[in-house]
Amino acid sequence: QVQLVESGGGLVQPGGSLRLSCAASESIFSFNAMGWYRQDPGKQRELVAVITNGDITNYADSVKGRFTISRDNAENTVYLQMNSLKPEDTAVYYCNARKLAPYEHNYWGRGTQVTVST
């Protein structure tokens, strides 16, 4: 099975920064896209950022200008640099990887908690 392992979460003050990492168990070239989602209790999981195998990126409006998604193919890792963090960014952040062949499938990490608070 494909495994995705997130790290880098924690407690940070408003205005601070964190960098999340997602290490994949296989070459990230095998995925059509990778991304980050987040979810707080009582809320639906939402897309935060996505990066395709062609390095096309897309962000939720709420994080544009503050978050940056990137990938290191040699290390099979995708990153999410989070700057100017706000309390509303508090959530469990999940790494996602998508394959389209031989059939469409989404893989998920277990999540890492990000808490933005004083």
N, C-alpha and C positions, 0 to 999 in steps of 0.2 A: 504494500500500500504506500501511496505517496504520503509523506509526512512533512508538515510545515510547523516550525517551531518559532514562536514569537519571543522577543525579549526587548528590554529597554523601557518598559513601563515603570510607573512609580508615582510618587507624590511630588508635585511641583507647584510653586506659587504662581498666581496669575502673572502673565507677562514673561514667564520662563520658557525654557525650551527642553524638549526631549527628542531623542532619535530612536525610533522603533526599528527593529531588525526582524526579518523573517527568513530563516534558513530552510531551504528546501532539500529534500533527500535525494533529488536528482537534478539534472541540468534544467535550469529555468527556460532554456530554449525549447523544451518539450511542452511548455505552456503557451497558449496563445495570448494570454494576458494574466497579470497578477495585480492584486489590489488590496486595499485596506478598507474594512468596514468597521463600524462601531455600533454598540448597542448599550443602552442603559435600561435598568429594570422598568418595565411598563411601557417601553418604547419599541418601535420596530427597528430592526437592523437597517442601517443606512450606509450607502456607499460614501466613502471619504475620498478616495483617490484610486486611480487605476493606471497601469502602464502596460502597453501592448508589447509584443515581441519586437515590433518595429519602433519602440520607444516613443510612441504617441501617448501622451498623458491627458488625463481628464480629472477634474476636481469638483467636489461639491461646492456650491456657491459660498457656503458658510466658512470654508477653509481656504479659498483662493487668496493668494498673496501671503499666506501664513505657513502653509504646509507644502512640502516638496516630496514627491515620490521619485525614487531612483532605483536602479538595479546594478548589481555587480555580477556579471555573468560568470566570471571566473570563480567566484565564491558561492555561486548559487543562492544569492541573497538579494532580497528587495528591502529597501529602507523607506521609512517615512520620517522626514525631518519636520518637526513641529515647533514653530516659533510663535511668539506672542500668544501663548496659550491662555484660554479663557475658561472660567468655571464650567461653561456649557460644553466644553470639550471633554468633560469627564465622562468616561464610558469604558467598557471593555472593547479593546481594539482587536479585530480578528484579521489574520492574513488569509487571503483567498487566491487560489490558482485555478485557472480554467483551461480545460482541454476541449477541443472540438472534434478530435478524431482519436480512436475509431468511433466514438460517440461523445456527445456533449456531457461533460461532467465538471462539477465544481468541488474542489478540495478546500478544507478549512483547517486552520490551526485551532488550538485550544483557547487562544485569546490571552491578552495581557492587559492588566488594569492600568488605566491612566486616570489619576485624580488631580484636578487643578483646584487648589484651595489654599487659603491662608492658614 
